[in-house]
Amino acid sequence: MARSIGSAVESDLLATVAVLETLSHADSLEQQRLDRFETRVRAVAAERRWRSFVLAEGQGRVVFSTGAQPAAPGGAPVDPASMRQAIETRQPARQG
């Protein structure tokens, strides 16, 4: 039982990373059309039942957040440790 739960969790995490990687190559993001990118992210976040999605610049300044208590644009991230990890590894980071 524990093994099947672990496999399900790993599968979900891998799928989430794949979605994030796909979003990272979105034309709207690469063209800095952030209004369009945010609309797409909000749709994906709702579909995947994510609690929030935070887009930040390389220095960690928040561009937008979809959470119920979103970080203010230009403000500090809600979870600075996860943000540091994402910046250092250049990989998606998960809070908590």
Buried (B, 14 or more C-beta within 10 A) or exposed (E): EEEEEEEEEEEEEEEBEEBBEEBEEBEBBEEEBBEBBBEBBBEBBEEEEBEBBBBBEEEBBBBBBBBEEBBEEEEEBBBEEBBEBBBEEEEBBEBE
